[in-house]
């Protein structure tokens, strides 16, 4: 596999070597959320996809300027605010706060810039003016009920229209994908500026009071922070057309600069019962609801197990499998911590010679992990292969750790394995906690779901300890069975009895 990073470019439909326009620096824009409701786990897939992209780019030493916007001015926001009897900007501010809370719980990196549409109206107006001046936009009287003028983009004025999506304008029949409006020169023309209507947020402009069209917002905000041409533009696959297609057309028409973005990256849909997850289909699962049930790392693992461009079927069973995989990973980290806590008794080479195949496998997987991990991530951010390496190492650690005598003398094998898990934690966001923190999160959520408290379980565990001391084996066994029914796993050690919650 090549060590040079290769990225699948939606624009060219092929894998390409990734070469930033400015050596050592990457400028990246990702379309954020339209904040008219709580975000669902389909949105989380897009955010985690590009979070991992940024993490890997930075891990390789690149300086990344990462921009992810908030769309707080939009038709959907206005419609939802009207239903709720709320000011549109107040509604969007409320859901931005909720989104930030969800993002924090997911452990996402904070973008370098998080622009809001409402705070970049001047940038948007300036770009629309340039588009009109260059002959790619046109002004028409507002529709009935609106004040001022609308501004449309002329798709026929941009010869490369359709290059991203592969769609041909002549093959699109009017009314199928766009509203038929007699004021338009072509049915596919789209709004750059919308004239004000009663009750809608509006700003003064050369065309009268109004607000931006959806597509122009991202063009203006990305240029504001990254320039007229930048390296990566990302988003969900559903944004390829019309949103990203229109972004290219209006941006390059307004500036005369080509390309608007060098690499276009798109993540696949998250599906439920073979359908795309969306509010319109009514099959959404909110991020905050899932994170009340499982730790955030379980959701992250569910996503990174699948390559970002592939569809990702979601189910509660797959989430339980991710939880179980993380349980095994954190058990392996516990084993390694015990190994590392003792003075080295022998070198790694001596341990391999003395302990045989389990030690040799652990040493080989850990020592080669950074190289193999880089090969996976450099092949279009192949997190699926990277996770497989984590699983291989987890199995090797737990297999080796089954022999507790070996743990006491194997510190030399622990350091590279811990470093490997740390690398996966930094890039993928899994296995990055202290083991006890993971087991505590699982414990708290499982007990809350059952309506039980940690104190209740601990009382039963203590009662079993006392029964064992009194040699009341029947009572001790009965308590163990009661705990097992609650999903409690007991671990009798020389230091006392510990317990965890079983996953699944």
N, C-alpha and C positions, 0 to 999 in steps of 0.2 A: 504493500500500500504506500502511496506517496506521502512524504512528510509535509509537503506543501499543502496548505489548506485549499480544498476545492469546494465550491458552492454551486448548488443547482440554481440557475438563473431562470426565473419564469419568462423573462423577456426573450431569451435565446433558446429556451427549452433544452438546456444541456448543462452538464457539469463544467465549470470553468475554474481555472486557478484564480484565487482571490488575491488581487493586488490593489491595495488602496491607492487612491489618486495621490495622496501625500504619504510617502513612506513613513511607517511607524505610527500613523494616526488614522483612525476610522471614524467617519461621521455616519450616523445611523438614525433613521426615523422610523418609528412604528406607530401605526394608527391605534389610538387609544379607544376608550369606551365612549359611547353616547349615553350620557348619564341621566336616564329617565326612570330607572328602576334599579333594584339590586342586581349585581352581576352574577351570572351563573357559571357553572364549571366549564362550559364551552368557552367563555371568555377567558377563564383561567388557563386553558390550554395555550391560547395565543400569548398570554403574558408570560407564562413559564417558558414557552419555546424561545422567545427572544431574550428572556432573562438568562437562559443557558448560553445562548449565542454570545451575549455580552461577557458573561463570565469566562467563556473559553478564549475569546479574543484578548481579554485582559490577562488571562493566565499565560498566554503566549508572549506577553510583553507589549501589546499594542495599547496605545492611548485612545480610548473610545469616548466620543461624545455621543451620548444616547438620549434621544428625544422621544418622549411618548406623550401625546396630547390628551386633553379632556375636551370632548365635544359637548359644550354646555349651551349651544344655540342650535336648535334643530327642530324640524317639523314634529318629530315624535315627542320631544320635550314639551313643545307648545300644546300638543294634543293632550298629553297626560296631565299637564298643569291645568288645562281647561276642565278636564274631568274632575280634578281634585279641588278646583276653585282656589288655586295657588299661583303666585307669581312664578313664571317660568324660570327665571334666574334663581329664585329662592329654592325651587324644587331641584334644579340641577346642582346647586351648592350643597343641598342636603345629601344627594346621592354621591357627590364627589367625596364627601366626608365618609360615607359608608364604604365607597370603593377603597379609599386610603386605608381604612380599617382592615378590609379583606386582604389587601395587598401586604400589609404589615404582618398579618397572621400567616400568609403564604411564604413569608421570608424572601420576598423579591428585592432585588437591588433597587435603590432609588435612582430613577433616571437623572441625567445631568440637568435636563430641563423638562418641565411638565406644563407646557403652555395651555391656556384656556382660550377658546375662540373669543369669548366676550372681552378679553384683554388685548386682542390683536385685530380689532376692527380696522384701525388705520392701515396696518400692513395689508389687509385684505382689499380695502378700497384702492390702495396704491397699485396693487397687482391687477385688479380689474381694469383700472384706467389704462395700464400698459397694454393689456390684451385688446382693449377697444381701439387704442391709438394705432396698434399694429395691424388692424383690420381683421382680427379674429373674433371680436365680440361686437354685438349690436344692441342698441337700446330700443325698446318698444314701450308704448303706453301700458300702464298697469292694467291688469284685468279688473273687471267690475268688482267693486267693493274694496279696492286697494287704492292707496294714495301714492302718486309719483310715477316712477318707471321701473320696469324690469330690464335686466341685462342678460342676454343669452350668449353662450359660446357657439360659434359656427363650426360644427364638426367637419364640414366639407372643406373648410379652409386649412385643415391640417392633414396633409397627405398620409402621414404615418398613423392615422387613427385606426385602431384595431390591432396594432403590432403586439401588444401585450396579451390580449385575450384571444387573438386569432379570429375575431369576429369581423365580418365584412358588412359595411353599412348597407350595401345594396341587397344583402340577403335578409335584412331585418324589415319586417312588415310593420308599418305604422300601427301603433296601438298595442302591439304585443308586449313590448318591454318599456315603452315610454308613453306618457300621456300625450294625446293628440291635442295640439294647441295651434289654432290658426295663425297666431302671431309669430310662430317659429318658421324659419326658412327651411328647416329640415326637422322631421319628427324626432330625430335623435339629439337635436340641440338641447343643451341643458342650462339651468340657471346659474349665473355667476352672482347676481344680486337680485333680491326679491323685494318688491315694493311693500310698504307697510300696510298691514291690515289692523283693524281695531282690536285692541287687547293683546297684540303681539309685541314682543320687544323690538325696538327699532333704534337706528342710529342715523344721524344726518349724513348725506352723501351727495356727490354731484348729480345724482339721478333722483334726488328726493329722499325722504326717510325710508328706511328699509333695513334689511338684514342679509347676511351672506347666504349663498347657496351652500350645500353640504360640501361639494368637492373642492371648492376654492379655498376652504378653510385650511385643509392640510397642506396644500401647496404653499400658502402664505406663511404658515407657522414653520414648516420645515425650512423654507428659504431664510426665514428670520434668524434661525439658529445654526444652520448648516451651510448656507450659501445657495447659489442657483444650481449647483450640481454637487451631488454628494455620493457616498459609497453604497449604502444599503438602505432600501426602503422595504419594510416588512408589514405583514398583516395576515389575516385569515384568508383562506382560498376564496371565500365568498366576496372578497373585496376586489378581486381581479377586474371584474366588470360589474357595474360601470365605474366604480369609484376610482380605482387606480388607473384605469384606461383614461378616464377624464382628467385625472391629475397630470398625467404625462402631457396630454394635449394642451391643456391650458397653461401649464408651467413652461413648456418649451416654446409655445406660441408667444407668451408674454415676455420671455427673456431673450429668445433667439439662441439659447444655450442648449446643446444636446451632448450627452443625455442628461435628463433631469436626475435620474439615479442610475448608477452603473449596474447594480445587482438588485433584482427584485426577488424577495423570499416570501413564501406563503406556507402557512401550516394547514394541514388537513382538518376536516371537521371532526368534532367529537360527536358520536352518534349514540342514540338510544333506540333499541329495537330497529336498527337499520335506518333510522331517520336522523337527519341533522338536528341537534339540539337548538331550539330557538323559542323565543317568547311567542311568536305567531303560532307555532304548533302546540304551545301549551305543555311542552314536555321538559321544562327546565328544572334543574336542581341548583339551588343557590349555593354559592361558595360558602357563605357563613353557616348554612345549615349543615353542610358536609363537615366543616371544620369543628362543629360542635360534637360531631360523632367520632371523627378520627383525627389523629395528628396530621398537620400539614404535610409532613414528609411522605405520608402514605399516598396522598393525592399527587404529589410531585413524582413519586416513583411510578405511579400508574401511567403518568404522561410520558416520562422519559424511557420507559420500557419499549415504547413504540417510536419509530422514526418520525420526526416532526411532519414530514410531508404525507404520511400515510393516514388514512381514516383511523380513528381510535374508538372502538366500541366500548361504551361505558356500562358497567354493571356493578351491583353491590358485591357480587362474588369476586370480581377482579380486584375490588378494593380490599376485600378480606385477604386475598392472596398477596397483595402488596404489603399489608400489615404483617403477615406471617414472614415474608421475605425480610422485612426490616427487623423483626424479632430475631431472626437468625443472624443478621448482620450485626446487631448490637450485642448479641451473645458472643460473637466472634471478637468484637472490640473489648468485651470484658476479659476474654481469655488472653488477648494480646496485652492488655493492661497488667494482668497478673504476671505474665511472662516478663514484661519490661520492668516490673517493680523489683526484680531480683538482680543482683550483680551478675554479669556474664560469666558463665562457667566454662564456656568454650566458644570458639569462633563458629560462624555459620558453616564453613567448610567442614569443621570437625563434627558438628552436629549432623550434617548430611551423611557423613561417613559412618557415624555411630548409630544413628536412629533410622536410617534407611529411607524407603520411598516416601512416607508421609512428610518427613522433614525436607526431602529433596523437592517434592512437589510444592510445598509451601515456599521454599526459598526461590524456586524458579518463577513461580507466579508473582511473588512480591517484587523480586528484583527486576523483572521485565515489565511490570505493570505500567510504569510511566510511558515507556515506549509504545506499548500496545494501546494504551488509552489514547495517546496522541494520534496514533494511526486511525483509530475509530473516529475521533472528533474531527480530524482533518479531512475525513471523507464526508463532507456535507453534514457535519455535526451529527454523526451517527451515534446517538445516545443509546440506541438499542444494543449495539455491539459493546459500547462502554459499560452498560449495566451488566451484560453477560460476563464481562471480565470481573466485575465486582462480585457477582454470584460465584464464579469459579474460585476466587480468593476466599470468600466466606466459607465455602464448603471445605477448602483445604485447611483453613484455620480451625474450624470446628472438628474436623476429622483428627487433626494433630492434637488438639486440646482435649480430646477424649481420654488421653493418657495423662493423668494429672501429674505423674512423676516427671514426664517430659517438660511440662510447663516450668518446673522449678529451675531448670538449667538452660532454658532456651531463649534468653533475652536477646541474643544476637539475631534471632529470626524475627523478633517482634518489631524492631525498628522500621525495616523497609515495608512491612505489612501495614503498620500504623500510618506510615507516610502515604501509602497507596490509598487507604481509606480517606485520609485527609484530602488528597487530591480529588477524589470523587465527591467528597463533601463540598469542597470549594466550587467545583464546576457544576455538578448535578444538583447540589442541595440536598443530598440524601446521606444518611450516616454521619452527619456533622455534629450531632448532639453528644453530650456525655450519656453513656448508656442508661444511667439512672434517670436522667431527664426523659428519655424515650419511654422507659417502663412506667414512669410516673404518669405521663400523659395518657398512655393506654389504660392504666389503672383508673385514673380519674374519670375518663369518658365511659368506660365499661360500667363502673359502679353507678355513675349518674344515670345511665340508661336503664339500669335495673332498679333504681330507687334505693340503693344501698349506700352506706357510708364506709369509708376506710376504717373508722373506729369500730364498726360492727365486725368487719372481717378480722381486724387485728384482735378483737376480743375472742373470736373463735380460734384463731391461731394460738393465742396465749392459753386458752382452755385446753387445747390439744397438747401443748407443751407440758402443762401441769398434769394431765392424764398420763402422759408417757412417764413423767417423773414418778408418779404413783403406781406405775406398772398396770394401769387400767387400760389394757390394750383394746378392749372392746369399745370403750368410750372414745379413745384416741382414733380408732378406725372409723367410728360413726361420724366424728367431727370431720375427718378427712373427706369422707364421702359427701357430707353436707357442703364443704368448701368446694369440692370438685363440681358439684351441681351448679355452684355459682361461677364456675370458670376459674377458680383459684388453683394455681400450681404451687405446691409446697416444695421447698428445697431445704432439707436438713443438712446443716454443715457443722463443722467443729466450732464455729462462732455463733451457732444458734440457728433457728428456723427463719428463713426468708420466704417471701411469697410474691407471686406475680399473677397478673390476669392472663389467662389463655386467650389467644387471638382466634376468632372464629367461633 
